[in-house]
């Protein structure tokens, strides 16, 4: 694992990854470094950083991937694949999406937050990784449509992440109040309308039903945006709600709900700066 968070790297070196599932805790030893030169050369890489860190990670991957290597992005947000492909080449970067949830409890310590799918774009270089995922018990779906995967995840993120970040609640609490459930669905439907205007065919028919399903199956999970807000860290709001608004403007699709969520998350982050979460 190549990382940049000093506390996380220290914890992983000392205790490995500690996965909390109910009352059970399991530790997995892992090699970890903050030096790309120490990684050697690899044929496969998972890119799991925040959207605003993608350019930095792409530069590091140039030092870590073999000439025929492939970097797989399982990130949130819009535009990550383009950044990776610009740095590595079109054939050396590809895209996937996952709805599996996890909550960071402490450096190196995470709680499983609900089962989910992993959707991958068909790519011959990923075949070994597909086998690894399946052997580990993940539900894998392979598709030929990059835009469908990217927007399918973006629509879900738009419905859940900003609201949980603003309100400070886990995913499932969005389903406990009719007004929040309606607002979550409205944000997802707006994002879906932008996707359709751009000619993108989503991997599901009903955005509201899908975002509700994901919120229910990851009910105890703290979204990545909520975790960022709680840590006082930068969020991915620009690559989620902000990207939807910008793409909507280009496509002529109004996105008032996503614009308000974009503004509110930005305000929450700015008011927390300088204060302890």
Buried (B, 14 or more C-beta within 10 A) or exposed (E): BBBEEEEBBEBBBEBBBBBBEEEEEEEEEEEBBBEBEEBEEBEBBEBBBBBBBBBEBBEBBEBBBEEEBBBBBBBBBBBBBEBBBEBBEEEBBBBBBBBBBBBBEEBBBBBBBBEBBBBBBEBEBBEEBBEEBEEEEBBBEBBEBBBBBBBBBBBBBBBBBBBBBBBEBBBBBBBEEEEBBEBBBBBBBBBBBBBBBBEBEBBBEBBBEBBBBBBEBBBBBBBBBBBBBBEEBBBBBBBBBBBBBBBBEEBEBEBEBBBBBBBBBBEBBEEBEEEEE
